[in-house]
Amino acid sequence: MKRSPLFTLLSSLGIAAVMILTAALVAWIGRAALSSFEAWQHAFESARAYLRWWRALLYAALFALWWDLLRRYRHRPQDQLRVKCIGAMGIVLFTCVELTRL
């Protein structure tokens, strides 16, 4: 059963909206818990090294999942091409995210 492009677009926008709302909620809870935005920033600065390791582990896990998916579709060239395209878009996205952090 094939999904319509409109459904795919709307579900993608819905997922993006939920992610943005979750990030805003976490920032609001953190600011409220620490009573100021400066304290919230200081807490992040003190945990920066741990967050760097967490990001590296997250990227490694996503790469491992992508590699496994690529291996599973090795006998289906059309699906393997899609997985490669998703991987290329993911690398571009990760690169853009990390370059904005400089």
C-alpha positions, 0 to 999 in steps of 0.5 A, a space after each residue: 500500500 502506497 502512501 500519498 505524498 500529502 500524508 508523508 509531508 503532513 506527518 513529517 511536519 507533525 514530527 518536526 512540530 513535536 520535536 520543536 515543542 519538546 525542545 521548547 518544553 525542556 528549555 522552559 522546564 530547565 529555566 523554571 527549575 534553575 530560576 534563571 536563564 543564566 543558570 540554565 546556560 551555566 549548567 549546560 556549559 558545565 556538562 558540555 563534555 558529556 553532551 559531546 560524548 553523547 552526541 558522538 554516541 548518538 551519531 555512531 548509533 545512527 550510522 550503525 542502524 543505517 549500515 544495517 539497513 543498507 546491508 538488509 537491502 543489498 539484494 534489492 537495488 531500488 531500496 538500497 538506492 533509497 537508503 543510500 540517498 537517506 544516508 547522504 541527506 543525513 550526513 549533510 544534515 549532521 554536517 550542517 548541525 555541527 557547523 552551526 555549533 562552531 
